[in-house]
Amino acid sequence: MYTLTGVTKRYRRGGETIDALTGVDLVIEDGGQLVIQGPAGGGKTTLLQMLGGLDRPTEGSVELDGTDLALLPEARLARLRSESIGFVFRTDNLIPSLTALENVETALVPLGLTAAQRRQQATGALESVGLAEHRGALPAALSGSQRQRVAVARALVKRPRVLLADEPTGDLDAADRDEVMGLLERLWRERGLTFVVVTHDSAVARRAPRLATIRKGRVAVEDRRPAV
C-alpha cells in the first residue's frame, strides 16, 4: 500500500521557486487502481515519479508497504524499482535494433536470470499481451498499438507488484487507446497489481474507479466504487 503524507516538491527555475506538489496526502490500496488527471504542468507526472522512486520529495514521506522511498539509499531504491515497479510511458522507448522479444528481455537483465529464463519469461509476457507471433519483429515493423503492447509486456515481465503508466495512450488514436487501456485493465485485474495511470484524456479518466484530480500541485480524490 502507498501512503503519501504531506508530500511537497519544489523546483528552482532561474530565480523562481516552483511548487510542483503541495502538501499531498494520498492512500493507494494494494491491488487498487487510481487515475491521475490534470492539466499540463499541474504536477501529475511529478506525483507519479514520487510513487516510482524516480524523484524524492522536498518535504513529506512516500511510503510503500511501510518503507519511505524518500529515505532509501539510491542502490536500494534502484533494486526496488527493478524488482517491484513496472513503468509504461507515453512513448514506447523500444530499442530499434532489438526484436520485440529482446526488448522485453532487457527488463530482466538486472535480475540476474539466465538467458533461458529471460527468454521464457519474455515469451510469456508477449503472449499475455497478444503478441507471441510478433516476438521476432523489430519495432519499425509494428503498429503504434503493438509497440505500446510490447512496452506493457516489458513493464510486466519481471512480475512487479506496482504498475505506473504515464500517458500510456497519449500517442494513440481512439480505437488503439481503448484497446491498450482494456489490456492494462485486464492485466491489472488478473495479476492483482496496484495500478496508477496519469492522463490528460477525459475518456481514460471516465474509466477510473478512483480519480485523483491535480491542479497546481494539490490533489482531490473522487472514489467512484460502489458502496459495499
Summary of the structure (lengths in Angstrom):
residues: 228
radius of gyration: 17.7
end to end distance: 20.6
largest distance: 54.0
contacts: 709
relative contact order: 0.20
helix: 39%
strand: 29%
